[in-house]
Amino acid sequence: MSSIRLFILGSLDSAGPMHGHQLRLLAEEERIHLWTDVSVGSLYGAIKRLANEGLIAEVRVEREGSYPERQVFEITEEGRRALATLRESGLSVVDFRNDPFDLAMARLDPETLDELVPVIETRVLALRTKLAEQQFLSRAAAPYLSAAEAWVMQHRVDRLTAEVDSHERLLSLLPDIIADEKARKATPHD
């Protein structure tokens, strides 16, 4: 599922024709980089791809003052069908990505086991910081959010809370994990 495609097509569908700069301003206003994987800087390239695919079409060129000419795009019927598919996919497909941290934990370096506790403590601190930042952003944005957007912000808080809880459990299990890893090192596998 492509978040940037969903953002551009959804924005053009709901707000009408816009040029790239207007889409960029909308993305910045909605602060989508804080709660999606959309990079505001990648909008222009995505706009060109969507136009090449016939999902959006140029409707006119505008020029305001000394600014350069800007192509204004609107969503096409094909784009609306693609948008419907993206929305359905975004709502129904569970995207649970593997975390490289899990593999690193499963493949610990026996030579650095004594450094594991401070590494995980630092990771927990970083997660707590991200959680505090997300809670702050959620509170600051709350007056400006729709009910759906408020849920999205809370969902991020919930996910980070679960990560913090899981890592705090890991901290309590580290003595057993380290002992197990040292025992495995002492008895090589056949």
N, C-alpha and C positions, 0 to 999 in steps of 0.2 A: 504494500500500500504506500503510495507516495503522498506524504503530507503536503508537500509544496504544491502539487497538482490540485489536491483537495482545497487548499487555501485559495489559490488563484481562481479556479473554476467556481468555487463557492462564493467568493467575493464578487466576481463579475455577474454571477447569477442573482445575487441578492442586492447588490448596489448599482448594477448597470455598468455601462461602458466606462473604462478607466485606462489611463496610460500607466506605464511601469512605475513612474515616480509616485503616482497616487496609490498604487498597490503597496509600494514600499512604505509610504507614510502610514497607510492603514495597518500594515504589519507591525510597524514601530509603535503606533498608537495602541494596538491590541497586545503589544509585547509578546508576540507569538514565540519569539526565541526563548522565552522563559518557560514555556509549557509545551512546546512541540520540538520536533527535530528540524524545523524549518530555519534555514539561515537567510536572513533578510538580504544578504549580499548575493544570494543565488537566484533571486527572483527574475532578473532580466534574462538569464540563460533559460530558465524554465518557461518564461513567456515565449521566447523564440521557438522552443521545442513544441509547445502547445499550438502555436500558430502553424508551424510546419506540419503538424499532425492534423490540422483542420479542426481542432477543438475550440480554438478562439479565432476570430477574424478581425482584421483592421477595419474600422468603420470610418476613420478620418484621421487627419494629422492636425495637431494644434500647435500654435506658437503663441506664447505669452511673453510680451515685452522682449527682453534681450535673451531669454532662455532659448535653448535649441528646440527644434521641432520635436514633437513627441507623438508617437503613434498611439492612437486610442483603440483599444480592443474591446470586443464583446464576445460573450460565449455563444457558440453555435449550437444547433440542435444536436449534433454529434457530441459536442462538449457537454451538453446537459445529460445525455445518456451516459457518458463517461463519469460525470459527476455523481449520478445516481449509483453507479457501480462502486465508485470510490467510497461514497457514504455508507452503502450497504456493507462493503468489505471492512471499513473502519469500525463499524458497529458490531459486526458479527465475528470477524476473525480474531482469535486470541493470538496476540503476538508476544510471546514470552521468550525473550532472547537469553541465550546462555551468557553467563558472566565469566569473563576470563579469570576472575578471582577464584571461582570454584575449582577450575583446573589447577591453578597455582597452589591452592590448598591441598588438592589431591596429589600433587607432585612436589612436595616440599623438599628443599635441599637439606640433606642430613647435616651438612657442615654449618648451616646457619640457624639451626633450631633454637639456639639460645637468644637469637635476635627476634624471634617470632612474636613474643609478647609485646614489645614496644612497637613493632610494625603494626600489629592489629590494634593496639591502643591508639596509635596515630590515625589509623583508618576510621575507627569509631569516632574519634574527635572530628575528623573531616565530615563524616556522615551527619553527626550532630549539628555541625556548622551549616551544612546544606539544609537540614531540616529547619533550623532556626531562620535561615534566610527565606525559605519557602513559606514558613508561617508568617513572617513579616510581610512578604509580598502579598500573600493572601489577604491579610488584614488591610494592607494599604489599598489594594485593588478592590476590596469588597463593595464599596459604594458604587463602583462603576461597572460591575459585572452583571450579566444576565444570570438567571438561575442555573442554566447549563454551564456557563463559564465558572460560576462559583463552585459547582460540583467538581469541575475539572481541576480547579486549584486545590480543593480539598483532597481529591484523589491523589495528587502529587504529594501532599502532606502525609496521607495514609501510607503510600508506598515507601516514603522515606522513613516513616515511623517503624514500619515493618522491617526495613533494612537495619535500622539502629537496634531494634529488639533482637534480631537474628545475630548480629555481630556481638552484642553484649552476651548472648548465650554462648557464642563461640569463645569469647574471652574466658568464661567460666569453664569451658571444656578444654582449653589449651593445655593445662598440665597433663591431662590424659592423652591428648593428641601427641604432645611432645614425647611422653613416655612410650607410647605405641611406636612412634617413628624411630626412636632410639633402639627399642627392642627389635624392630625389623632390620635395622642396620646391623645389629649385633648378630643376627641369624640370617645370613644371606639366603635368598630364594634359590631353589635348584633350577 
